[in-house]
Amino acid sequence: MRIFRGAAAAAALAAAAGSAAACGLGAGEESVARKESLVIGVKADQPGLGLRAKDGTYAGFDVDVARYVAGRLGVPPGRVTFRTTPSSIREKALADGDVDLIFATYSITARRKEAVTFGGPYYVPHQDTLVREDDSSIRNVRDLKGKRLCEVAGSNSWRRVVEEREIAATRVKAPTYSACMDLLAARRIDAVSTDDLILAGFAAGRQVKIINAPFTDEKYGVGIRKGDLEGCETVNRAITRMYQDGTAARLLTKWFKESGLKLATSVPQFEGCS
């Protein structure tokens, strides 16, 4: 069932549509708030967040949040299609209309906001670092100086280390964080640094450890086509409801209870739609 109802619904939708049009949705482009079906971009190789099974189904926190938000937008599970969307193509996938929304550990940054309208954030994790279990030489981000650090295409995490903190790590490129884990196991890199939820998913069952020295806040946003303010505002209301009705806490517990991370269960501070 749609979030808006009655006269108040009509007024709210009219106002939102007007602001969206002013911001530049192109002729014939429909807000995600009005779509009868949705294609949602997610990750396929991140345990606990977005993982594609052999039968083609997807599972994880991001996937469950996406289903919840879609439901609040009036789109039932049978009309939701998930599509693998790696970090390197997220902006293009939205711009080309290949996906309607993206729930894929998509950190909100000023640079990305030039091309994408972001709903949320729907969660705020923290960047940390994962190393091999037998490595005691890396205790905090500064210890990455001179170490081989995984650089994932399309991700900002390595920039937080090398550019923002000016730590002279040696960057080793990889297409995905799953590939980073293979490089770490093969001792071709020394560390993987990214959001703690991503690291927690990969750490399970491997001979690795998170050093528990977080150094940033990362705001997981919902990627929406640039200019769709109506869709953004509707998504934000859905996220607010998700925290208020206890769904967010339940999903975080479901996927990350065993991680040892301190999980936030209050509504994140929204960025604002632009």
Contacts in CASP RR format, 6 or more apart in sequence:
PFRMAT RR
TARGET T0000
AUTHOR 0000-0000-0000
METHOD contacts of the structure
MODEL  1
MRIFRGAAAAAALAAAAGSAAACGLGAGEESVARKESLVIGVKADQPGLG
LRAKDGTYAGFDVDVARYVAGRLGVPPGRVTFRTTPSSIREKALADGDVD
LIFATYSITARRKEAVTFGGPYYVPHQDTLVREDDSSIRNVRDLKGKRLC
EVAGSNSWRRVVEEREIAATRVKAPTYSACMDLLAARRIDAVSTDDLILA
GFAAGRQVKIINAPFTDEKYGVGIRKGDLEGCETVNRAITRMYQDGTAAR
LLTKWFKESGLKLATSVPQFEGCS
1 74 0 8 1.000
2 9 0 8 1.000
2 73 0 8 1.000
2 74 0 8 1.000
3 72 0 8 1.000
3 73 0 8 1.000
3 234 0 8 1.000
3 237 0 8 1.000
3 238 0 8 1.000
3 241 0 8 1.000
4 10 0 8 1.000
4 12 0 8 1.000
4 13 0 8 1.000
13 33 0 8 1.000
13 230 0 8 1.000
16 31 0 8 1.000
16 33 0 8 1.000
16 229 0 8 1.000
16 230 0 8 1.000
16 231 0 8 1.000
16 233 0 8 1.000
16 234 0 8 1.000
17 31 0 8 1.000
17 230 0 8 1.000
18 230 0 8 1.000
19 229 0 8 1.000
19 230 0 8 1.000
20 31 0 8 1.000
20 227 0 8 1.000
20 228 0 8 1.000
20 229 0 8 1.000
20 230 0 8 1.000
20 231 0 8 1.000
23 117 0 8 1.000
23 227 0 8 1.000
23 229 0 8 1.000
23 274 0 8 1.000
24 226 0 8 1.000
24 227 0 8 1.000
25 31 0 8 1.000
25 225 0 8 1.000
25 227 0 8 1.000
25 228 0 8 1.000
29 225 0 8 1.000
29 228 0 8 1.000
31 228 0 8 1.000
31 230 0 8 1.000
31 231 0 8 1.000
31 234 0 8 1.000
32 38 0 8 1.000
32 73 0 8 1.000
32 100 0 8 1.000
32 101 0 8 1.000
32 224 0 8 1.000
32 225 0 8 1.000
32 228 0 8 1.000
32 231 0 8 1.000
32 234 0 8 1.000
32 235 0 8 1.000
33 73 0 8 1.000
33 228 0 8 1.000
33 230 0 8 1.000
33 231 0 8 1.000
33 233 0 8 1.000
33 234 0 8 1.000
33 235 0 8 1.000
34 230 0 8 1.000
35 73 0 8 1.000
35 75 0 8 1.000
35 100 0 8 1.000
36 75 0 8 1.000
36 79 0 8 1.000
37 75 0 8 1.000
37 79 0 8 1.000
37 80 0 8 1.000
37 81 0 8 1.000
38 70 0 8 1.000
38 73 0 8 1.000
38 75 0 8 1.000
38 79 0 8 1.000
38 80 0 8 1.000
38 81 0 8 1.000
38 100 0 8 1.000
38 101 0 8 1.000
39 81 0 8 1.000
39 82 0 8 1.000
39 83 0 8 1.000
39 98 0 8 1.000
39 99 0 8 1.000
39 100 0 8 1.000
39 101 0 8 1.000
40 66 0 8 1.000
40 70 0 8 1.000
40 80 0 8 1.000
40 81 0 8 1.000
40 82 0 8 1.000
40 83 0 8 1.000
40 99 0 8 1.000
40 100 0 8 1.000
40 101 0 8 1.000
40 102 0 8 1.000
40 103 0 8 1.000
41 66 0 8 1.000
41 82 0 8 1.000
41 83 0 8 1.000
41 84 0 8 1.000
41 85 0 8 1.000
41 93 0 8 1.000
41 99 0 8 1.000
41 101 0 8 1.000
41 102 0 8 1.000
41 103 0 8 1.000
41 104 0 8 1.000
42 50 0 8 1.000
42 58 0 8 1.000
42 62 0 8 1.000
42 63 0 8 1.000
42 66 0 8 1.000
42 82 0 8 1.000
42 83 0 8 1.000
42 84 0 8 1.000
42 85 0 8 1.000
42 102 0 8 1.000
42 103 0 8 1.000
42 104 0 8 1.000
43 49 0 8 1.000
43 50 0 8 1.000
43 51 0 8 1.000
43 62 0 8 1.000
43 84 0 8 1.000
43 85 0 8 1.000
43 86 0 8 1.000
43 104 0 8 1.000
43 105 0 8 1.000
44 50 0 8 1.000
44 51 0 8 1.000
44 52 0 8 1.000
44 58 0 8 1.000
44 84 0 8 1.000
45 51 0 8 1.000
45 52 0 8 1.000
45 176 0 8 1.000
45 177 0 8 1.000
45 178 0 8 1.000
46 62 0 8 1.000
46 105 0 8 1.000
46 177 0 8 1.000
46 178 0 8 1.000
46 198 0 8 1.000
46 201 0 8 1.000
46 202 0 8 1.000
47 201 0 8 1.000
47 202 0 8 1.000
47 204 0 8 1.000
48 59 0 8 1.000
48 60 0 8 1.000
48 61 0 8 1.000
48 197 0 8 1.000
48 200 0 8 1.000
48 201 0 8 1.000
48 255 0 8 1.000
48 256 0 8 1.000
49 60 0 8 1.000
49 61 0 8 1.000
49 62 0 8 1.000
49 63 0 8 1.000
49 105 0 8 1.000
49 197 0 8 1.000
49 198 0 8 1.000
49 201 0 8 1.000
49 255 0 8 1.000
50 58 0 8 1.000
50 59 0 8 1.000
50 60 0 8 1.000
50 61 0 8 1.000
50 62 0 8 1.000
50 63 0 8 1.000
50 104 0 8 1.000
51 58 0 8 1.000
51 59 0 8 1.000
51 60 0 8 1.000
52 58 0 8 1.000
52 84 0 8 1.000
53 59 0 8 1.000
58 82 0 8 1.000
60 255 0 8 1.000
61 123 0 8 1.000
61 197 0 8 1.000
61 251 0 8 1.000
61 252 0 8 1.000
61 254 0 8 1.000
61 255 0 8 1.000
61 256 0 8 1.000
62 103 0 8 1.000
62 104 0 8 1.000
62 105 0 8 1.000
62 220 0 8 1.000
63 82 0 8 1.000
63 103 0 8 1.000
64 251 0 8 1.000
64 254 0 8 1.000
64 255 0 8 1.000
65 103 0 8 1.000
65 122 0 8 1.000
65 123 0 8 1.000
65 242 0 8 1.000
65 248 0 8 1.000
65 251 0 8 1.000
66 80 0 8 1.000
66 82 0 8 1.000
66 101 0 8 1.000
66 103 0 8 1.000
67 77 0 8 1.000
67 80 0 8 1.000
68 238 0 8 1.000
68 242 0 8 1.000
68 247 0 8 1.000
68 251 0 8 1.000
69 101 0 8 1.000
69 103 0 8 1.000
69 122 0 8 1.000
69 222 0 8 1.000
69 235 0 8 1.000
69 238 0 8 1.000
69 239 0 8 1.000
69 242 0 8 1.000
70 76 0 8 1.000
70 77 0 8 1.000
70 80 0 8 1.000
70 101 0 8 1.000
71 77 0 8 1.000
71 238 0 8 1.000
72 234 0 8 1.000
72 237 0 8 1.000
72 238 0 8 1.000
72 241 0 8 1.000
72 242 0 8 1.000
73 234 0 8 1.000
73 235 0 8 1.000
73 238 0 8 1.000
83 93 0 8 1.000
83 98 0 8 1.000
83 99 0 8 1.000
85 93 0 8 1.000
85 99 0 8 1.000
85 102 0 8 1.000
85 104 0 8 1.000
86 153 0 8 1.000
86 154 0 8 1.000
86 175 0 8 1.000
86 176 0 8 1.000
87 104 0 8 1.000
87 152 0 8 1.000
87 153 0 8 1.000
87 154 0 8 1.000
87 155 0 8 1.000
87 176 0 8 1.000
88 153 0 8 1.000
88 154 0 8 1.000
88 175 0 8 1.000
90 102 0 8 1.000
90 104 0 8 1.000
90 106 0 8 1.000
90 116 0 8 1.000
90 154 0 8 1.000
90 223 0 8 1.000
91 112 0 8 1.000
91 115 0 8 1.000
91 116 0 8 1.000
92 98 0 8 1.000
93 99 0 8 1.000
93 102 0 8 1.000
94 102 0 8 1.000
94 115 0 8 1.000
94 116 0 8 1.000
94 223 0 8 1.000
94 224 0 8 1.000
94 225 0 8 1.000
94 226 0 8 1.000
95 115 0 8 1.000
95 225 0 8 1.000
95 226 0 8 1.000
97 225 0 8 1.000
100 224 0 8 1.000
100 225 0 8 1.000
101 222 0 8 1.000
101 223 0 8 1.000
101 224 0 8 1.000
101 235 0 8 1.000
102 222 0 8 1.000
102 223 0 8 1.000
102 224 0 8 1.000
103 122 0 8 1.000
103 222 0 8 1.000
103 223 0 8 1.000
105 195 0 8 1.000
105 197 0 8 1.000
105 198 0 8 1.000
105 220 0 8 1.000
106 112 0 8 1.000
106 118 0 8 1.000
106 220 0 8 1.000
106 221 0 8 1.000
106 222 0 8 1.000
106 223 0 8 1.000
107 156 0 8 1.000
107 195 0 8 1.000
107 218 0 8 1.000
107 219 0 8 1.000
107 220 0 8 1.000
107 221 0 8 1.000
108 118 0 8 1.000
108 120 0 8 1.000
108 121 0 8 1.000
108 219 0 8 1.000
108 220 0 8 1.000
108 221 0 8 1.000
108 271 0 8 1.000
109 156 0 8 1.000
112 118 0 8 1.000
113 274 0 8 1.000
115 226 0 8 1.000
116 223 0 8 1.000
116 224 0 8 1.000
116 225 0 8 1.000
116 226 0 8 1.000
117 223 0 8 1.000
117 224 0 8 1.000
117 225 0 8 1.000
117 226 0 8 1.000
117 227 0 8 1.000
117 228 0 8 1.000
117 229 0 8 1.000
117 232 0 8 1.000
117 273 0 8 1.000
117 274 0 8 1.000
118 221 0 8 1.000
118 222 0 8 1.000
118 223 0 8 1.000
118 224 0 8 1.000
118 232 0 8 1.000
118 271 0 8 1.000
118 273 0 8 1.000
119 221 0 8 1.000
119 222 0 8 1.000
119 223 0 8 1.000
119 224 0 8 1.000
119 232 0 8 1.000
119 235 0 8 1.000
119 236 0 8 1.000
119 239 0 8 1.000
119 270 0 8 1.000
119 271 0 8 1.000
119 272 0 8 1.000
119 273 0 8 1.000
120 219 0 8 1.000
120 220 0 8 1.000
120 221 0 8 1.000
120 222 0 8 1.000
120 235 0 8 1.000
120 236 0 8 1.000
120 239 0 8 1.000
120 268 0 8 1.000
120 270 0 8 1.000
120 271 0 8 1.000
120 272 0 8 1.000
121 219 0 8 1.000
121 220 0 8 1.000
121 221 0 8 1.000
121 268 0 8 1.000
121 270 0 8 1.000
121 271 0 8 1.000
122 220 0 8 1.000
122 221 0 8 1.000
122 222 0 8 1.000
122 239 0 8 1.000
122 242 0 8 1.000
122 248 0 8 1.000
122 268 0 8 1.000
123 197 0 8 1.000
123 220 0 8 1.000
123 248 0 8 1.000
123 252 0 8 1.000
123 264 0 8 1.000
123 268 0 8 1.000
124 217 0 8 1.000
124 218 0 8 1.000
124 219 0 8 1.000
124 220 0 8 1.000
124 264 0 8 1.000
124 268 0 8 1.000
125 195 0 8 1.000
125 196 0 8 1.000
125 197 0 8 1.000
125 198 0 8 1.000
125 217 0 8 1.000
125 218 0 8 1.000
125 220 0 8 1.000
126 195 0 8 1.000
126 196 0 8 1.000
126 214 0 8 1.000
126 215 0 8 1.000
126 216 0 8 1.000
126 217 0 8 1.000
126 218 0 8 1.000
127 157 0 8 1.000
127 160 0 8 1.000
127 193 0 8 1.000
127 194 0 8 1.000
127 195 0 8 1.000
127 196 0 8 1.000
127 214 0 8 1.000
127 215 0 8 1.000
127 216 0 8 1.000
127 218 0 8 1.000
128 193 0 8 1.000
128 194 0 8 1.000
128 195 0 8 1.000
128 196 0 8 1.000
128 199 0 8 1.000
128 210 0 8 1.000
128 211 0 8 1.000
128 212 0 8 1.000
128 213 0 8 1.000
128 214 0 8 1.000
128 215 0 8 1.000
129 138 0 8 1.000
129 140 0 8 1.000
129 141 0 8 1.000
129 144 0 8 1.000
129 191 0 8 1.000
129 192 0 8 1.000
129 193 0 8 1.000
129 199 0 8 1.000
129 210 0 8 1.000
129 211 0 8 1.000
129 213 0 8 1.000
130 184 0 8 1.000
130 191 0 8 1.000
130 192 0 8 1.000
130 193 0 8 1.000
130 199 0 8 1.000
130 202 0 8 1.000
130 203 0 8 1.000
130 208 0 8 1.000
130 209 0 8 1.000
130 210 0 8 1.000
130 211 0 8 1.000
131 138 0 8 1.000
131 184 0 8 1.000
131 190 0 8 1.000
131 191 0 8 1.000
131 192 0 8 1.000
131 208 0 8 1.000
131 209 0 8 1.000
131 211 0 8 1.000
132 184 0 8 1.000
132 185 0 8 1.000
132 187 0 8 1.000
132 190 0 8 1.000
132 207 0 8 1.000
132 208 0 8 1.000
132 209 0 8 1.000
133 207 0 8 1.000
133 208 0 8 1.000
133 209 0 8 1.000
134 207 0 8 1.000
135 190 0 8 1.000
137 143 0 8 1.000
137 147 0 8 1.000
138 144 0 8 1.000
138 147 0 8 1.000
138 190 0 8 1.000
138 191 0 8 1.000
138 211 0 8 1.000
139 211 0 8 1.000
139 213 0 8 1.000
140 211 0 8 1.000
140 213 0 8 1.000
140 215 0 8 1.000
141 161 0 8 1.000
141 165 0 8 1.000
141 167 0 8 1.000
141 193 0 8 1.000
141 213 0 8 1.000
141 215 0 8 1.000
142 165 0 8 1.000
142 167 0 8 1.000
144 161 0 8 1.000
144 167 0 8 1.000
144 169 0 8 1.000
144 190 0 8 1.000
144 191 0 8 1.000
144 193 0 8 1.000
145 167 0 8 1.000
145 168 0 8 1.000
145 169 0 8 1.000
146 168 0 8 1.000
146 169 0 8 1.000
146 170 0 8 1.000
147 169 0 8 1.000
147 170 0 8 1.000
147 190 0 8 1.000
147 191 0 8 1.000
148 169 0 8 1.000
148 170 0 8 1.000
148 172 0 8 1.000
148 188 0 8 1.000
148 189 0 8 1.000
148 190 0 8 1.000
148 191 0 8 1.000
149 158 0 8 1.000
149 161 0 8 1.000
149 162 0 8 1.000
149 169 0 8 1.000
149 170 0 8 1.000
149 171 0 8 1.000
149 172 0 8 1.000
149 189 0 8 1.000
149 190 0 8 1.000
149 191 0 8 1.000
149 192 0 8 1.000
149 193 0 8 1.000
150 158 0 8 1.000
150 171 0 8 1.000
150 172 0 8 1.000
150 174 0 8 1.000
150 177 0 8 1.000
150 180 0 8 1.000
150 183 0 8 1.000
150 184 0 8 1.000
150 189 0 8 1.000
150 191 0 8 1.000
150 192 0 8 1.000
150 193 0 8 1.000
151 158 0 8 1.000
151 171 0 8 1.000
151 172 0 8 1.000
151 173 0 8 1.000
151 174 0 8 1.000
152 158 0 8 1.000
152 173 0 8 1.000
152 174 0 8 1.000
152 175 0 8 1.000
152 176 0 8 1.000
152 177 0 8 1.000
152 179 0 8 1.000
152 180 0 8 1.000
152 194 0 8 1.000
153 173 0 8 1.000
153 174 0 8 1.000
153 175 0 8 1.000
155 177 0 8 1.000
155 194 0 8 1.000
157 193 0 8 1.000
157 194 0 8 1.000
157 195 0 8 1.000
158 169 0 8 1.000
158 171 0 8 1.000
158 193 0 8 1.000
160 193 0 8 1.000
160 215 0 8 1.000
160 216 0 8 1.000
161 167 0 8 1.000
161 169 0 8 1.000
161 193 0 8 1.000
162 168 0 8 1.000
162 169 0 8 1.000
162 171 0 8 1.000
165 215 0 8 1.000
169 191 0 8 1.000
172 183 0 8 1.000
172 188 0 8 1.000
172 189 0 8 1.000
174 180 0 8 1.000
174 183 0 8 1.000
177 192 0 8 1.000
177 194 0 8 1.000
177 198 0 8 1.000
177 202 0 8 1.000
178 202 0 8 1.000
180 189 0 8 1.000
180 192 0 8 1.000
181 192 0 8 1.000
181 202 0 8 1.000
181 206 0 8 1.000
181 208 0 8 1.000
183 189 0 8 1.000
184 190 0 8 1.000
184 191 0 8 1.000
184 192 0 8 1.000
184 208 0 8 1.000
185 206 0 8 1.000
185 207 0 8 1.000
192 199 0 8 1.000
192 202 0 8 1.000
195 218 0 8 1.000
195 220 0 8 1.000
196 210 0 8 1.000
196 214 0 8 1.000
196 259 0 8 1.000
196 261 0 8 1.000
197 256 0 8 1.000
197 259 0 8 1.000
197 261 0 8 1.000
199 210 0 8 1.000
200 210 0 8 1.000
200 256 0 8 1.000
200 259 0 8 1.000
200 260 0 8 1.000
200 261 0 8 1.000
201 256 0 8 1.000
201 259 0 8 1.000
202 208 0 8 1.000
203 209 0 8 1.000
203 210 0 8 1.000
203 259 0 8 1.000
204 258 0 8 1.000
204 259 0 8 1.000
219 268 0 8 1.000
219 271 0 8 1.000
221 271 0 8 1.000
222 232 0 8 1.000
222 235 0 8 1.000
222 239 0 8 1.000
224 231 0 8 1.000
224 232 0 8 1.000
224 235 0 8 1.000
229 273 0 8 1.000
229 274 0 8 1.000
231 273 0 8 1.000
232 272 0 8 1.000
232 273 0 8 1.000
233 273 0 8 1.000
236 270 0 8 1.000
236 272 0 8 1.000
236 273 0 8 1.000
239 267 0 8 1.000
239 268 0 8 1.000
239 270 0 8 1.000
240 267 0 8 1.000
242 248 0 8 1.000
243 249 0 8 1.000
243 265 0 8 1.000
243 266 0 8 1.000
243 267 0 8 1.000
244 267 0 8 1.000
246 265 0 8 1.000
248 265 0 8 1.000
249 263 0 8 1.000
249 265 0 8 1.000
252 263 0 8 1.000
252 265 0 8 1.000
253 263 0 8 1.000
256 263 0 8 1.000
END
